[in-house]
């Protein structure tokens, strides 16, 4: 993890930008979800059609820019280490990985939901013997979601790193997972579970606060910044680990890598 700290310290303006944009996106999505919940109960509180479209498009554009900056930061951290880059360079480099990473996130999201549901059904039928899944307490559902996270820990952590380090597509990166042993990186494994346990805990505590008001939004902001920092540091650690275990990154040179070298 020393390499992570060094890069974050040397490239703190870029890291801060990525973290704050991610935190801002999390706060924005939380606000949109809150408004949607209120609108279901009070239709008159919903945004007009045009305003809702503008907010939706603005959020999508915000998310795309953040994702490109994030991917560009990770890619240059692997290849250039602590060498600083300009935001425009990060966006240009991150654009090369954007669509493949989006496909991975969609696939992972579907699998994660499926695994979570299977675990929830097993708990419901075997452990709790409840008649309906809807009767299961929220904390049990959260534990089932965390169990799904444990099951998918290796692909969730290493596939994006392999895609970035070795410039591979999703299925190619999945096929290369066997080259990286999960428990060779004991510090990384501990950091992975510690990171998401902290995020789950903070999320649960946030759910205890009544929505609305300065205190609530302050808590949401703190949760978003802390979670974003932990996730960025964890993902960066995974990229550096895969980079250190890859015999020769230059052997996988593709057009995208040539663009990185030019930058």
ZADRENVO-542470 format. One line per 3 residues: number of its first residue (from 1); for each residue x, y, z of N, C-alpha, C. Coordinates in pm, whole numbers, plus 50000, padded with zeros to 5 digits. Layout:
residues N
NUM) X:Y:Z:X:Y:Z:X:Y:Z; ...
//
This chain:
residues 263
1) 50083:49878:50000:50000:50000:50000:50085:50126:50000; 50217:50108:50016:50305:50225:50016:50301:50297:49883; 50291:50220:49773:50283:50281:49641:50159:50365:49625
4) 50049:50321:49684:49924:50396:49678:49938:50530:49748; 49996:50527:49868:50014:50651:49945:50105:50747:49871; 50212:50694:49810:50305:50779:49736:50236:50848:49620
7) 50158:50773:49543:50089:50831:49426:49985:50933:49471; 49908:50899:49573:49805:50992:49621:49867:51120:49676; 49985:51107:49738:50052:51226:49792:50111:51311:49680
10) 50178:51248:49584:50242:51322:49476:50141:51380:49377; 50032:51308:49359:49932:51351:49260:49802:51392:49330; 49817:51458:49443:49700:51491:49523:49599:51581:49452
13) 49639:51675:49364:49535:51754:49296:49443:51667:49210; 49504:51572:49135:49422:51484:49050:49338:51390:49135; 49400:51333:49240:49327:51242:49328:49211:51313:49396
16) 49235:51435:49440:49130:51513:49506:49015:51541:49409; 49050:51575:49284:48947:51602:49184:48862:51478:49160; 48926:51364:49144:48852:51239:49119:48763:51205:49238
19) 48817:51216:49359:48742:51182:49479:48624:51276:49499; 48647:51406:49482:48538:51502:49503:48429:51489:49397; 48468:51460:49273:48368:51439:49169:48285:51314:49198
22) 48351:51208:49243:48279:51087:49278:48186:51112:49397; 48236:51184:49496:48153:51216:49613:48035:51303:49571; 48059:51400:49485:47952:51486:49437:47846:51406:49361
25) 47891:51310:49281:47797:51225:49208:47713:51141:49305; 47775:51089:49410:47703:51010:49509:47598:51094:49580; 47634:51218:49616:47539:51308:49682:47424:51341:49587
28) 47457:51367:49461:47354:51400:49362:47257:51284:49342; 47310:51164:49332:47224:51047:49315:47138:51023:49439; 47195:51051:49556:47117:51039:49680:47001:51138:49680
31) 47028:51259:49634:46922:51361:49628:46815:51322:49526; 46857:51270:49410:46761:51229:49308:46674:51115:49359; 46738:51018:49426:46663:50906:49483:46564:50954:49589
34) 46607:51050:49671:46518:51106:49773:46399:51177:49713; 46424:51255:49607:46315:51325:49540:46218:51228:49474; 46274:51120:49417:46188:51020:49352:46098:50953:49455
37) 46154:50927:49575:46075:50865:49681:45962:50958:49727; 45994:51087:49739:45893:51185:49779:45786:51199:49671; 45832:51196:49544:45738:51213:49432:45637:51098:49425
40) 45678:50978:49468:45585:50865:49469:45472:50887:49568; 45503:50954:49679:45402:50980:49780:45326:51109:49752; 45398:51207:49694:45336:51337:49662:45368:51373:49518
43) 45285:51331:49422:45315:51355:49280:45340:51501:49246; 45278:51594:49319:45296:51736:49290:45437:51783:49319; 45514:51705:49398:45651:51745:49432:45752:51705:49326
46) 45706:51629:49225:45797:51584:49120:45839:51701:49032; 45957:51691:48971:46005:51795:48881:45925:51793:48752; 45906:51909:48689:45842:51911:48557:45923:51829:48458
49) 45857:51785:48350:45922:51698:48253:46051:51754:48198; 46051:51882:48157:46172:51941:48099:46284:51951:48201; 46249:51993:48323:46351:52004:48428:46408:51868:48464
52) 46320:51767:48470:46367:51632:48500:46461:51580:48393; 46432:51611:48267:46519:51569:48157:46655:51635:48167; 46657:51765:48198:46783:51838:48210:46867:51784:48325
55) 46801:51757:48437:46873:51701:48553:46929:51563:48519; 46849:51482:48451:46894:51348:48414:47012:51352:48319; 47005:51436:48217:47114:51447:48120:47239:51506:48185
58) 47219:51604:48273:47333:51664:48342:47403:51564:48432; 47324:51482:48501:47382:51379:48587:47459:51276:48506; 47402:51235:48391:47470:51138:48305:47603:51194:48253
61) 47602:51322:48210:47725:51385:48162:47829:51395:48273; 47784:51432:48390:47871:51440:48508:47937:51304:48534; 47855:51196:48528:47905:51063:48555:48007:51019:48449
64) 47984:51054:48323:48076:51016:48215:48210:51086:48233; 48208:51215:48262:48332:51291:48281:48410:51236:48400; 48339:51210:48511:48407:51154:48628:48469:51019:48595
67) 48395:50933:48526:48446:50800:48495:48571:50806:48408; 48574:50895:48311:48691:50909:48225:48810:50962:48304; 48788:51059:48390:48896:51109:48476:48950:50998:48566
70) 48860:50922:48623:48895:50814:48714:48979:50708:48643; 48931:50664:48526:49005:50562:48451:49139:50615:48402; 49143:50740:48359:49268:50800:48316:49368:50810:48431
73) 49318:50841:48549:49405:50848:48667:49464:50712:48699; 49382:50608:48695:49430:50472:48725:49530:50425:48620; 49500:50450:48492:49588:50405:48384:49725:50472:48392
76) 49726:50603:48415:49854:50675:48423:49928:50642:48551; 49855:50609:48658:49923:50569:48782:49999:50439:48761; 49943:50350:48680:50010:50223:48653:50133:50244:48566
79) 50121:50329:48464:50229:50343:48366:50331:50450:48404; 50285:50557:48465:50373:50669:48495:50397:50690:48643; 50335:50608:48727:50355:50620:48871:50307:50754:48925
82) 50395:50824:48993:50359:50949:49058:50373:51070:48966; 50401:51047:48837:50412:51158:48743:50279:51228:48724; 50271:51359:48745:50143:51430:48736:50092:51441:48593
85) 49961:51451:48579:49895:51469:48450:49791:51579:48463; 49759:51640:48349:49654:51740:48347:49518:51671:48333; 49411:51730:48385:49277:51668:48374:49238:51635:48231
88) 49273:51723:48135:49239:51695:47995:49307:51568:47946; 49430:51545:47990:49501:51422:47953:49433:51300:48014; 49390:51313:48139:49323:51201:48205:49193:51165:48133
91) 49118:51266:48092:48992:51241:48020:49020:51172:47887; 49121:51218:47815:49154:51160:47685:49199:51014:47700; 49279:50986:47802:49326:50850:47825:49212:50762:47877
94) 49133:50815:47970:49023:50738:48025:48917:50703:47923; 48902:50787:47821:48804:50761:47715:48831:50629:47644; 48958:50588:47637:48996:50465:47569:48943:50341:47643
97) 48918:50356:47773:48872:50243:47853:48724:50254:47891; 48659:50363:47854:48526:50394:47908:48422:50287:47874; 48407:50254:47746:48297:50165:47706:48317:50024:47757
100) 48439:49975:47753:48463:49839:47802:48438:49832:47953; 48475:49939:48026:48451:49939:48170:48302:49950:48200; 48230:50025:48119:48085:50035:48137:48019:49899:48116
103) 48064:49827:48013:48009:49693:47990:48037:49601:48109; 48158:49610:48162:48192:49529:48279:48102:49563:48398; 48079:49691:48422:47998:49733:48535:47854:49686:48522
106) 47802:49688:48399:47665:49639:48376:47658:49489:48402; 47753:49414:48347:47756:49268:48366:47772:49234:48514; 47866:49302:48580:47889:49276:48723:47766:49310:48805
109) 47700:49420:48771:47580:49459:48843:47470:49354:48834; 47450:49300:48714:47348:49196:48695:47383:49071:48775; 47511:49029:48767:47554:48910:48841:47543:48932:48991
112) 47583:49052:49037:47578:49083:49180:47434:49077:49233; 47342:49133:49157:47201:49130:49198:47151:48985:49202; 47190:48906:49100:47148:48767:49096:47202:48686:49213
115) 47332:48702:49243:47392:48629:49355:47330:48673:49487; 47308:48803:49504:47246:48855:49627:47108:48795:49646; 47031:48787:49537:46895:48734:49546:46897:48586:49582
118) 46988:48509:49521:46999:48366:49551:47032:48346:49699; 47130:48421:49750:47167:48410:49892:47051:48449:49981; 46978:48553:49942:46863:48599:50021:46754:48493:50025
121) 46729:48429:49912:46627:48323:49907:46668:48205:49993; 46798:48168:49989:46847:48056:50071:46830:48088:50219; 46868:48211:50257:46854:48251:50398:46707:48251:50438
124) 46623:48300:50349:46479:48308:50377:46417:48169:50395; 46456:48075:50311:46393:47943:50314:46455:47848:50416; 46587:47861:50437:46657:47764:50523:46674:47817:50666
127) 46714:47942:50679:46747:47996:50810:46627:48058:50880; 46560:48149:50811:46452:48225:50874:46317:48158:50859; 46301:48074:50757:46174:48007:50732:46059:48105:50720
130) 46086:48221:50661:45981:48321:50638:45901:48282:50515; 45778:48324:50510:45694:48292:50396:45728:48379:50275; 45768:48502:50300:45797:48594:50191:45931:48663:50215
133) 46001:48691:50103:46128:48761:50113:46110:48900:50170; 45995:48961:50144:45969:49098:50191:45964:49107:50343; 45947:48992:50411:45941:48993:50557:46079:48990:50623
136) 46184:48971:50544:46319:48963:50598:46364:49102:50644; 46423:49113:50763:46471:49243:50812:46577:49303:50721; 46586:49435:50722:46681:49504:50635:46826:49462:50664
139) 46859:49442:50792:46998:49410:50825:47037:49273:50769; 46941:49182:50759:46969:49051:50699:46993:49067:50549; 46912:49151:50485:46931:49177:50343:47068:49239:50316
142) 47112:49329:50405:47244:49390:50390:47355:49286:50405; 47338:49194:50499:47438:49088:50517:47443:48997:50394; 47329:48971:50335:47325:48889:50213:47396:48960:50098
145) 47377:49090:50090:47445:49168:49987:47596:49165:50009; 47637:49174:50135:47780:49168:50166:47836:49029:50135; 47756:48924:50160:47799:48788:50126:47820:48775:49976
148) 47733:48837:49896:47751:48835:49750:47879:48907:49711; 47910:49012:49784:48034:49085:49760:48155:48996:49785; 48148:48914:49889:48257:48821:49920:48275:48720:49808
151) 48163:48667:49757:48168:48568:49650:48233:48626:49525; 48203:48752:49496:48251:48815:49372:48375:48901:49394; 48441:48885:49509:48551:48973:49544:48663:48973:49441
154) 48708:48854:49398:48823:48848:49306:48793:48913:49171; 48684:48875:49101:48657:48943:48974:48628:49092:48990; 48562:49129:49098:48530:49269:49120:48658:49354:49137
157) 48757:49294:49201:48880:49367:49231:48979:49362:49116; 48993:49245:49052:49102:49226:48957:49065:49246:48810; 48941:49219:48771:48907:49234:48628:48926:49378:48581
160) 48876:49480:48653:48902:49617:48607:49051:49649:48602; 49126:49599:48700:49271:49625:48703:49340:49562:48583; 49303:49438:48548:49363:49371:48432:49324:49444:48304
163) 49200:49490:48295:49155:49564:48177:49238:49690:48155; 49272:49757:48264:49348:49881:48254:49496:49854:48231; 49554:49764:48311:49698:49740:48304:49737:49674:48173
166) 49658:49574:48130:49695:49496:48011:49611:49531:47889; 49530:49637:47903:49451:49687:47790:49369:49576:47725; 49288:49509:47805:49209:49396:47758:49060:49426:47767
169) 48982:49350:47689:48838:49358:47698:48791:49273:47816; 48660:49278:47845:48608:49216:47966:48636:49066:47970; 48598:48994:47865:48614:48848:47865:48761:48808:47865
172) 48845:48885:47796:48988:48857:47797:49045:48874:47937; 49004:48982:48004:49051:49007:48141:49005:48898:48236; 48880:48851:48218:48829:48743:48303:48911:48616:48282
175) 48953:48590:48158:49034:48472:48129:49173:48478:48188; 49220:48598:48218:49354:48615:48273:49357:48614:48426; 49241:48600:48489:49235:48606:48635:49319:48498:48701
178) 49333:48383:48632:49408:48272:48691:49555:48307:48713; 49604:48411:48648:49744:48450:48664:49767:48530:48793; 49658:48570:48857:49670:48654:48976:49600:48585:49092
181) 49678:48539:49187:49624:48468:49303:49574:48570:49406; 49448:48552:49444:49382:48649:49530:49454:48666:49663; 49495:48553:49724:49551:48561:49858:49702:48582:49858
184) 49759:48606:49739:49898:48654:49736:49905:48798:49783; 49796:48869:49766:49789:49010:49805:49710:49021:49936; 49767:48975:50046:49694:48970:50173:49653:49110:50219
187) 49743:49206:50202:49708:49343:50241:49593:49396:50157; 49595:49363:50029:49490:49409:49938:49356:49344:49973; 49359:49215:50006:49237:49144:50045:49178:49205:50172
190) 49265:49230:50270:49218:49292:50394:49161:49431:50367; 49229:49506:50281:49182:49639:50247:49046:49633:50176; 49028:49533:50089:48902:49518:50015:48786:49500:50112
193) 48798:49401:50201:48688:49374:50293:48672:49485:50397; 48784:49543:50439:48775:49656:50533:48707:49776:50470; 48739:49802:50343:48680:49914:50271:48529:49900:50260
196) 48484:49784:50212:48340:49768:50191:48264:49747:50320; 48328:49692:50422:48263:49683:50553:48240:49824:50608; 48339:49911:50589:48325:50050:50634:48215:50121:50557
199) 48210:50100:50425:48107:50164:50343:47968:50116:50385; 47954:49984:50407:47825:49930:50451:47786:49986:50586; 47882:49997:50678:47853:50048:50811:47808:50194:50804
202) 47883:50275:50727:47846:50416:50713:47710:50431:50648; 47683:50345:50549:47552:50350:50482:47440:50317:50579; 47463:50218:50664:47361:50180:50764:47338:50292:50864
205) 47446:50356:50908:47433:50468:51001:47360:50585:50936; 47389:50607:50808:47322:50715:50735:47172:50690:50727; 47134:50562:50716:46993:50529:50708:46917:50557:50836
208) 46989:50575:50947:46924:50605:51075:46892:50753:51091; 46946:50836:51002:46925:50981:51012:46804:51021:50929; 46722:51104:50986:46603:51153:50915:46644:51239:50797
211) 46597:51206:50676:46634:51285:50557:46588:51430:50569; 46670:51519:50510:46638:51660:50512:46713:51734:50622; 46742:51859:50595:46811:51939:50695:46961:51940:50677
214) 47026:52037:50741:47170:52057:50725:47249:51938:50779; 47205:51881:50892:47279:51770:50951:47280:51649:50859; 47166:51621:50798:47156:51505:50709:47248:51522:50589
217) 47246:51638:50526:47328:51659:50407:47477:51665:50441; 47509:51711:50562:47648:51706:50606:47694:51562:50622; 47606:51480:50681:47637:51337:50698:47652:51268:50562
220) 47565:51301:50467:47573:51243:50333:47705:51283:50267; 47744:51410:50284:47870:51457:50226:47991:51385:50285; 47992:51369:50418:48103:51298:50483:48107:51153:50437
223) 47990:51089:50432:47983:50950:50385:48036:50938:50242; 47999:51030:50156:48040:51024:50016:48191:51044:50001; 48248:51140:50074:48392:51167:50064:48473:51049:50119
226) 48433:50998:50235:48506:50886:50295:48497:50762:50205; 48377:50732:50158:48359:50614:50072:48438:50628:49943; 48433:50746:49882:48505:50769:49757:48655:50754:49776
229) 48706:50809:49885:48851:50798:49912:48893:50653:49928; 48816:50577:50003:48849:50436:50025:48844:50357:49894; 48743:50381:49812:48727:50305:49687:48837:50341:49588
232) 48870:50469:49577:48978:50510:49486:49110:50449:49530; 49140:50454:49659:49265:50396:49709:49269:50246:49687; 49157:50178:49708:49151:50033:49690:49171:49995:49542
235) 49102:50065:49454:49115:50035:49311:49255:50063:49262; 49314:50171:49309:49452:50203:49274:49547:50094:49322; 49525:50043:49443:49609:49935:49496:49597:49810:49410
238) 49476:49779:49363:49457:49663:49276:49530:49680:49143; 49525:49799:49087:49595:49827:48961:49745:49811:48979; 49799:49863:49088:49942:49853:49113:49983:49708:49137
241) 49898:49631:49206:49929:49490:49230:49933:49412:49099; 49832:49431:49015:49829:49362:48886:49949:49405:48801; 49982:49534:48805:50097:49582:48730:50226:49518:48777
244) 50241:49500:48908:50363:49439:48961:50373:49291:48928; 50257:49225:48909:50256:49082:48880:50257:49052:48730; 50238:49153:48650:50238:49134:48506:50382:49137:48457
247) 50426:49034:48390:50567:49021:48351:50613:49138:48264; 50536:49173:48165:50576:49283:48077:50452:49347:48019; 50423:49467:48068:50306:49539:48019:50323:49575:47871
250) 50445:49600:47830:50468:49643:47692:50437:49535:47591; 50435:49408:47632:50403:49300:47539:50259:49306:47494; 50175:49373:47571:50034:49382:47538:50001:49514:47471
253) 50103:49582:47417:50081:49714:47358:49979:49709:47247; 49882:49798:47256:49775:49812:47159:49768:49960:47122; 49682:49997:47030:49669:50139:46996:49643:50227:47116
256) 49562:50179:47211:49535:50261:47329:49662:50287:47407; 49749:50187:47416:49873:50201:47492:49969:50296:47421; 49965:50292:47288:50050:50384:47213:50011:50528:47241
259) 49879:50552:47254:49832:50687:47287:49880:50729:47425; 49882:50633:47519:49930:50665:47654:50075:50704:47651; 50156:50631:47571:50298:50660:47562:50321:50798:47503
262) 50239:50832:47405:50254:50963:47341:50227:51075:47438; 50133:51048:47534:50103:51151:47633:50213:51162:47734
//
